[in-house]
Amino acid sequence: EAEDSTGRDAELLIVGRRVAEHGGPTIVLGDLNDVAWSRTTKLFQRVSGLLDPRIGRGFFSTFHAKHRWMRWPLDHVFFSRHFRLREMKRLGPIGSDHFPILADFSFEPENGDDQDPPDMDAGDEHAAERKIENARDR
C-alpha cells in the first residue's frame, strides 16, 4: 500500500462502514485510485458487504487510457445484493486519462439471497479501525 494513501484508504473504509450500517440498496462507484486486489479495496468490500461485478467477468483496466502498455483497474463499481448486474463493459476513450465503465443494473431485492458478498472476519473491523485512526493521527 502506498504511504501517501492513508487518508484515501480511511475515507473508503468510513464509506464501507456507513454502507454496512445503512443496509439498504447501495451502489458505490468511482475512481478510487486503488487496484482491485489491494488490501484496502478487499477490506472495503468485506466491511461494506458489497459485491464486485468484475469477479468472473474479466479484467477492466480503466487507467491509463493514453498508455496502451501500462493500464490498471483503478475505477470501481460495487453494489449491494438488492441489485442484479445486467451488463458491464469498459467503453472507448473519451479524452480523459481514464476509460469510462458502463454498468447496467436491475433492482431485484427479492433475488438478493443468491449473491454472496465476501465475509468479514474477526480481524477486518480491527484493521479498518486501525487505518481510520492512522489517518486521524496525521
LOTOR-657309 format. One record per residue: chain; x, y, z of N, C-alpha, C in turn; residue in one letter; residue number from 1. Coordinates in pm, 1 decimal. Example, Ala and Ser with C-alpha at 12.3 -4.5 7.8 and 13.67 -1.06 7.14 Angstrom:
('A' (1319.0 -569.0 780.0) (1230.0 -450.0 780.0) (1320.0 -330.0 780.0) 'a' 1)
('A' (1285.0 -225.0 708.0) (1367.0 -106.0 714.0) (1290.0 3.0 787.0) 's' 2)
This chain:
('A' (84.6 -116.6 0.0) (0.0 0.0 0.0) (90.0 124.1 0.0) 'e' 1)
('A' (50.9 224.0 -74.4) (128.6 346.5 -82.9) (120.5 423.9 48.5) 'a' 2)
('A' (233.6 477.1 92.6) (239.4 550.9 218.5) (146.8 672.1 216.1) 'e' 3)
('A' (135.2 738.2 101.1) (54.1 858.9 91.0) (-94.7 829.7 70.1) 'd' 4)
('A' (-133.9 705.1 78.3) (-274.3 669.6 56.1) (-353.6 659.4 186.4) 's' 5)
('A' (-294.7 697.1 297.7) (-358.2 679.4 428.6) (-495.2 746.3 436.3) 't' 6)
('A' (-503.0 871.8 395.6) (-630.0 945.0 401.2) (-734.4 885.8 308.8) 'g' 7)
('A' (-693.1 854.6 188.8) (-785.1 794.9 91.0) (-837.5 661.2 140.9) 'r' 8)
('A' (-748.6 579.7 194.1) (-788.7 448.5 245.5) (-890.0 463.3 358.6) 'd' 9)
('A' (-865.0 556.8 449.3) (-956.1 578.7 562.1) (-1093.3 623.7 513.3) 'a' 10)
('A' (-1096.7 715.0 417.0) (-1224.8 761.4 363.2) (-1304.1 646.4 303.5) 'e' 11)
('A' (-1236.9 560.3 229.6) (-1304.7 446.4 168.5) (-1361.7 353.6 275.5) 'l' 12)
('A' (-1287.1 330.3 381.3) (-1334.2 241.5 487.8) (-1447.3 304.2 569.1) 'l' 13)
('A' (-1445.4 435.7 585.2) (-1557.5 503.9 650.8) (-1683.9 486.7 567.4) 'i' 14)
('A' (-1672.0 501.4 435.7) (-1786.4 477.0 346.4) (-1833.6 332.7 361.4) 'v' 15)
('A' (-1740.1 238.7 365.6) (-1776.2 98.0 381.6) (-1855.1 72.5 508.5) 'g' 16)
('A' (-1814.0 134.0 617.1) (-1887.0 119.3 744.2) (-2028.4 175.8 733.5) 'r' 17)
('A' (-2039.3 292.5 671.9) (-2171.9 354.9 658.5) (-2264.2 270.8 571.3) 'r' 18)
('A' (-2209.6 213.2 466.9) (-2288.8 124.4 381.4) (-2341.3 7.0 463.3) 'v' 19)
('A' (-2254.3 -53.5 542.8) (-2294.4 -168.7 624.2) (-2401.1 -130.0 726.5) 'a' 20)
('A' (-2385.5 -13.3 788.8) (-2483.9 33.3 886.9) (-2618.4 61.2 821.2) 'e' 21)
('A' (-2615.7 118.0 701.7) (-2737.9 152.8 627.5) (-2815.2 27.2 589.2) 'h' 22)
('A' (-2746.6 -67.7 530.1) (-2808.0 -194.8 494.7) (-2905.2 -191.0 379.1) 'g' 23)
('A' (-2931.2 -75.3 324.0) (-3026.5 -63.3 213.9) (-2959.0 -71.5 78.2) 'g' 24)
('A' (-3037.1 -52.2 -27.8) (-2982.5 -57.4 -163.9) (-2870.9 45.6 -182.1) 'p' 25)
('A' (-2755.9 -0.3 -229.4) (-2638.9 86.7 -239.5) (-2554.3 50.6 -360.2) 't' 26)
('A' (-2506.9 154.6 -428.7) (-2404.9 139.8 -532.7) (-2295.1 240.5 -500.3) 'i' 27)
('A' (-2172.2 193.7 -491.9) (-2055.8 280.2 -471.4) (-1969.4 264.3 -594.8) 'v' 28)
('A' (-1937.0 376.5 -658.9) (-1855.8 368.3 -779.9) (-1768.6 491.3 -792.9) 'l' 29)
('A' (-1662.5 476.3 -868.2) (-1577.2 590.0 -895.8) (-1431.3 552.3 -911.6) 'g' 30)
('A' (-1351.7 656.1 -930.9) (-1207.2 642.3 -941.8) (-1151.7 636.7 -800.1) 'd' 31)
('A' (-1120.7 517.1 -752.9) (-1070.7 500.3 -616.8) (-918.6 505.8 -609.8) 'l' 32)
('A' (-852.9 520.3 -724.9) (-706.8 524.6 -729.4) (-643.5 410.3 -651.7) 'n' 33)
('A' (-701.6 294.6 -664.9) (-653.5 175.8 -595.8) (-691.9 55.1 -680.0) 'd' 34)
('A' (-605.1 -41.5 -689.6) (-634.1 -160.1 -771.2) (-727.9 -255.1 -696.9) 'v' 35)
('A' (-795.1 -338.1 -771.8) (-896.2 -428.6 -716.2) (-837.2 -528.4 -617.4) 'a' 36)
('A' (-711.1 -561.9 -632.2) (-650.1 -664.9 -547.1) (-577.2 -606.7 -425.6) 'w' 37)
('A' (-586.3 -476.4 -404.5) (-517.0 -417.7 -289.0) (-584.2 -459.2 -158.3) 's' 38)
('A' (-507.4 -453.3 -51.3) (-562.4 -486.3 80.9) (-678.0 -394.9 117.8) 'r' 39)
('A' (-664.7 -265.9 86.8) (-769.4 -170.6 124.2) (-897.8 -194.4 46.3) 't' 40)
('A' (-887.6 -218.3 -83.3) (-1008.4 -244.0 -162.7) (-1076.9 -371.5 -115.8) 't' 41)
('A' (-1000.2 -474.9 -89.4) (-1058.9 -600.0 -40.0) (-1120.9 -580.9 99.3) 'k' 42)
('A' (-1053.6 -503.5 184.1) (-1107.6 -475.6 317.1) (-1236.9 -394.9 305.9) 'l' 43)
('A' (-1239.0 -294.7 218.9) (-1361.3 -217.1 195.8) (-1477.0 -308.8 157.2) 'f' 44)
('A' (-1449.6 -400.8 68.4) (-1555.5 -489.9 21.7) (-1608.4 -577.2 136.0) 'q' 45)
('A' (-1519.9 -628.0 219.2) (-1564.7 -711.5 331.6) (-1639.1 -629.2 437.3) 'r' 46)
('A' (-1589.5 -508.2 466.7) (-1653.8 -422.2 566.5) (-1791.0 -375.9 517.6) 'v' 47)
('A' (-1801.1 -339.3 391.5) (-1927.4 -287.9 336.3) (-2027.3 -398.2 304.5) 's' 48)
('A' (-1976.5 -517.2 272.2) (-2064.5 -626.0 229.3) (-2110.6 -612.2 86.1) 'g' 49)
('A' (-2045.2 -525.2 8.8) (-2084.7 -504.1 -130.2) (-2019.9 -606.2 -222.8) 'l' 50)
('A' (-2081.5 -624.5 -336.6) (-2034.9 -718.9 -438.2) (-1950.5 -647.1 -542.5) 'l' 51)
('A' (-1856.8 -718.0 -601.1) (-1771.7 -666.2 -707.7) (-1815.2 -732.1 -838.2) 'd' 52)
('A' (-1873.1 -656.3 -930.7) (-1924.3 -716.3 -1053.8) (-1816.8 -767.3 -1148.6) 'p' 53)
('A' (-1692.1 -732.1 -1124.2) (-1585.7 -778.3 -1214.3) (-1553.6 -925.4 -1194.5) 'r' 54)
('A' (-1582.0 -978.0 -1077.7) (-1545.1 -1116.8 -1048.2) (-1613.0 -1210.4 -1147.2) 'i' 55)
('A' (-1530.8 -1286.5 -1216.3) (-1580.1 -1380.1 -1315.9) (-1611.6 -1318.8 -1450.7) 'g' 56)
('A' (-1583.2 -1189.0 -1466.7) (-1617.5 -1121.6 -1591.6) (-1497.0 -1061.3 -1663.7) 'r' 57)
('A' (-1378.7 -1082.5 -1612.9) (-1261.4 -1030.5 -1681.6) (-1195.7 -915.6 -1609.2) 'g' 58)
('A' (-1100.7 -856.8 -1677.1) (-1014.8 -752.6 -1622.4) (-1056.4 -620.0 -1684.6) 'f' 59)
('A' (-1096.5 -522.3 -1605.1) (-1142.7 -393.6 -1655.2) (-1039.7 -285.8 -1623.8) 'f' 60)
('A' (-934.4 -279.0 -1703.8) (-831.1 -177.2 -1683.6) (-882.5 -44.4 -1736.7) 's' 61)
('A' (-893.6 52.9 -1649.2) (-953.0 180.8 -1686.9) (-853.3 296.1 -1691.3) 't' 62)
('A' (-733.2 276.1 -1640.5) (-632.2 381.6 -1637.5) (-498.7 319.8 -1676.7) 'f' 63)
('A' (-430.6 372.0 -1761.5) (-425.7 499.3 -1825.5) (-471.1 481.8 -1970.1) 'h' 64)
('A' (-572.8 555.1 -2008.2) (-632.6 540.8 -2140.9) (-535.3 576.7 -2252.5) 'a' 65)
('A' (-435.6 658.1 -2221.4) (-344.2 705.2 -2325.5) (-215.3 624.5 -2333.9) 'k' 66)
('A' (-199.0 526.1 -2246.4) (-80.1 441.0 -2249.2) (-122.8 295.9 -2262.7) 'h' 67)
('A' (-108.2 242.5 -2378.9) (-156.6 108.6 -2411.5) (-92.1 -1.2 -2326.1) 'r' 68)
('A' (32.8 15.5 -2287.1) (105.6 -92.5 -2219.8) (105.2 -82.4 -2067.8) 'w' 69)
('A' (52.9 23.2 -2014.0) (50.0 41.6 -1867.9) (-91.5 79.5 -1825.2) 'm' 70)
('A' (-175.0 -20.1 -1801.5) (-313.7 6.3 -1762.8) (-348.9 -70.3 -1636.2) 'r' 71)
('A' (-428.7 -4.6 -1551.9) (-464.8 -60.2 -1422.0) (-614.4 -43.6 -1396.5) 'w' 72)
('A' (-675.1 -132.4 -1320.5) (-817.6 -119.3 -1286.1) (-836.1 -30.2 -1162.6) 'p' 73)
('A' (-838.1 102.0 -1184.1) (-848.6 196.6 -1073.0) (-990.4 247.6 -1050.7) 'l' 74)
('A' (-1078.2 225.3 -1146.9) (-1216.9 269.5 -1136.3) (-1302.7 149.1 -1099.0) 'd' 75)
('A' (-1388.2 168.1 -1000.5) (-1458.8 54.6 -941.3) (-1609.1 75.7 -938.6) 'h' 76)
('A' (-1680.7 -35.0 -936.2) (-1825.0 -37.5 -914.6) (-1851.0 -148.4 -812.8) 'v' 77)
('A' (-1916.7 -113.8 -703.6) (-1957.6 -212.0 -602.9) (-2106.8 -193.9 -579.6) 'f' 78)
('A' (-2176.9 -303.1 -552.2) (-2321.7 -291.9 -536.1) (-2373.1 -388.4 -430.0) 'f' 79)
('A' (-2487.0 -353.2 -372.4) (-2548.5 -438.6 -270.2) (-2629.9 -549.2 -336.7) 's' 80)
('A' (-2666.9 -646.1 -256.8) (-2740.8 -762.6 -306.6) (-2881.0 -727.2 -355.1) 'r' 81)
('A' (-2922.7 -602.5 -338.3) (-3053.9 -558.4 -385.6) (-3058.6 -548.9 -537.9) 'h' 82)
('A' (-2941.4 -547.1 -599.8) (-2931.9 -527.7 -744.7) (-2879.8 -653.1 -812.8) 'f' 83)
('A' (-2907.9 -663.3 -939.5) (-2853.7 -769.4 -1024.3) (-2783.7 -698.8 -1140.8) 'r' 84)
('A' (-2659.9 -736.6 -1165.6) (-2585.8 -679.2 -1277.4) (-2638.0 -736.8 -1407.8) 'l' 85)
('A' (-2675.3 -649.2 -1498.5) (-2723.3 -692.7 -1630.3) (-2610.8 -687.7 -1733.9) 'r' 86)
('A' (-2527.3 -584.8 -1723.9) (-2418.3 -569.4 -1820.4) (-2310.1 -481.7 -1759.0) 'e' 87)
('A' (-2186.6 -513.8 -1793.0) (-2074.2 -429.7 -1752.5) (-1969.7 -436.1 -1861.6) 'm' 88)
('A' (-1921.0 -318.5 -1901.9) (-1814.2 -315.3 -2001.0) (-1738.9 -183.7 -1991.8) 'k' 89)
('A' (-1615.8 -190.0 -2036.5) (-1534.0 -69.3 -2047.2) (-1563.7 -8.3 -2182.5) 'r' 90)
('A' (-1592.0 120.1 -2182.5) (-1621.0 190.1 -2307.1) (-1493.1 247.2 -2366.6) 'l' 91)
('A' (-1503.6 301.6 -2485.0) (-1388.4 357.1 -2555.3) (-1342.8 490.3 -2498.2) 'g' 92)
('A' (-1229.7 539.1 -2548.3) (-1172.7 664.0 -2497.2) (-1265.8 783.4 -2519.6) 'p' 93)
('A' (-1264.3 874.9 -2422.4) (-1347.6 995.0 -2430.5) (-1265.5 1122.6 -2410.7) 'i' 94)
('A' (-1132.0 1110.8 -2414.8) (-1045.7 1226.5 -2395.9) (-987.6 1236.9 -2255.6) 'g' 95)
('A' (-1033.3 1154.6 -2164.5) (-982.4 1151.1 -2027.1) (-864.5 1054.3 -2019.6) 's' 96)
('A' (-792.0 1056.9 -1909.1) (-687.7 956.3 -1889.2) (-746.3 825.8 -1835.0) 'd' 97)
('A' (-875.8 824.3 -1807.5) (-947.7 703.4 -1765.5) (-1050.1 665.3 -1872.2) 'h' 98)
('A' (-1068.8 536.3 -1890.3) (-1179.0 487.9 -1972.7) (-1306.2 487.9 -1888.1) 'f' 99)
('A' (-1420.8 517.5 -1947.8) (-1546.3 504.9 -1873.2) (-1588.8 358.7 -1861.8) 'p' 100)
('A' (-1668.6 330.6 -1760.4) (-1726.7 198.1 -1740.8) (-1878.0 211.4 -1750.0) 'i' 101)
('A' (-1939.7 119.4 -1820.8) (-2085.1 110.3 -1824.1) (-2126.0 -5.3 -1733.9) 'l' 102)
('A' (-2211.2 22.7 -1637.1) (-2266.2 -82.2 -1550.6) (-2417.3 -64.9 -1549.6) 'a' 103)
('A' (-2487.7 -166.8 -1594.9) (-2633.7 -164.6 -1603.0) (-2688.8 -262.6 -1499.3) 'd' 104)
('A' (-2773.0 -212.1 -1408.9) (-2829.0 -293.3 -1301.0) (-2980.6 -298.1 -1310.3) 'f' 105)
('A' (-3037.0 -404.3 -1257.9) (-3180.6 -409.4 -1232.7) (-3198.8 -421.0 -1081.6) 's' 106)
('A' (-3306.8 -362.2 -1032.3) (-3336.2 -365.6 -889.4) (-3418.6 -490.4 -861.6) 'f' 107)
('A' (-3357.1 -587.5 -793.0) (-3421.2 -716.4 -766.7) (-3393.7 -761.7 -622.9) 'e' 108)
('A' (-3445.1 -687.9 -525.0) (-3414.5 -724.0 -385.8) (-3463.0 -863.0 -347.2) 'p' 109)
('A' (-3563.3 -912.3 -414.4) (-3616.0 -1045.4 -382.1) (-3520.5 -1157.4 -420.9) 'e' 110)
('A' (-3422.7 -1130.3 -506.0) (-3326.2 -1231.2 -550.2) (-3189.4 -1215.2 -485.0) 'n' 111)
('A' (-3179.5 -1129.8 -385.7) (-3050.5 -1100.0 -324.9) (-2983.1 -1214.6 -253.7) 'g' 112)
('A' (-3060.3 -1309.8 -207.1) (-3001.2 -1419.1 -130.2) (-2913.3 -1512.1 -212.2) 'd' 113)
('A' (-2923.5 -1505.6 -344.3) (-2839.0 -1594.6 -424.9) (-2708.8 -1528.0 -468.6) 'd' 114)
('A' (-2676.5 -1411.5 -411.6) (-2549.8 -1343.4 -437.0) (-2478.6 -1329.4 -302.9) 'q' 115)
('A' (-2361.5 -1386.5 -292.1) (-2290.9 -1387.8 -164.2) (-2179.0 -1284.8 -159.5) 'd' 116)
('A' (-2192.5 -1184.0 -72.0) (-2081.7 -1090.4 -53.2) (-1970.3 -1158.1 24.8) 'p' 117)
('A' (-1850.2 -1101.5 21.5) (-1739.9 -1160.4 97.9) (-1767.7 -1149.6 247.7) 'p' 118)
('A' (-1724.3 -1247.8 321.6) (-1743.9 -1248.2 466.6) (-1637.8 -1164.3 536.0) 'd' 119)
('A' (-1681.0 -1089.5 636.6) (-1588.3 -1013.0 718.1) (-1543.2 -1103.2 832.8) 'm' 120)
('A' (-1412.0 -1114.3 851.5) (-1364.2 -1197.0 962.2) (-1334.3 -1109.3 1083.6) 'd' 121)
('A' (-1296.5 -1171.2 1191.4) (-1278.1 -1101.0 1318.7) (-1175.4 -988.8 1310.6) 'a' 122)
('A' (-1074.0 -1003.9 1229.0) (-970.1 -902.1 1220.8) (-1001.6 -785.9 1129.2) 'g' 123)
('A' (-1103.9 -798.0 1045.7) (-1133.4 -693.4 948.0) (-1176.4 -562.6 1013.0) 'd' 124)
('A' (-1264.4 -569.3 1111.4) (-1310.0 -447.1 1177.8) (-1193.1 -378.8 1248.5) 'e' 125)
('A' (-1106.9 -456.8 1310.0) (-988.4 -400.8 1376.4) (-895.4 -336.0 1273.4) 'h' 126)
('A' (-874.2 -401.3 1160.6) (-787.6 -346.2 1055.4) (-845.2 -215.8 1001.2) 'a' 127)
('A' (-975.8 -211.0 981.0) (-1040.1 -88.7 932.4) (-1024.4 23.4 1034.6) 'a' 128)
('A' (-1048.3 -7.6 1160.7) (-1035.5 93.1 1266.4) (-892.6 145.8 1274.3) 'e' 129)
('A' (-794.9 58.5 1263.3) (-654.3 99.1 1267.3) (-621.5 194.0 1151.9) 'r' 130)
('A' (-668.7 163.7 1031.3) (-641.9 250.7 916.1) (-708.1 387.4 933.8) 'k' 131)
('A' (-829.8 388.5 985.6) (-900.4 514.6 1007.4) (-829.3 597.0 1114.3) 'i' 132)
('A' (-789.1 534.6 1223.1) (-717.6 604.9 1330.5) (-583.2 658.2 1282.2) 'e' 133)
('A' (-512.6 582.0 1200.2) (-384.6 629.0 1145.1) (-404.0 756.8 1064.9) 'n' 134)
('A' (-512.4 765.4 990.0) (-539.4 885.8 911.0) (-573.8 1003.2 1002.0) 'a' 135)
('A' (-646.8 978.8 1108.6) (-683.2 1086.3 1202.6) (-560.8 1140.0 1275.1) 'r' 136)
('A' (-463.1 1054.0 1299.5) (-342.3 1094.2 1371.6) (-248.3 1179.0 1286.8) 'd' 137)
('A' (-270.3 1184.7 1159.0) (-179.0 1260.1 1070.6) (-207.8 1406.6 1070.0) 'r' 138)
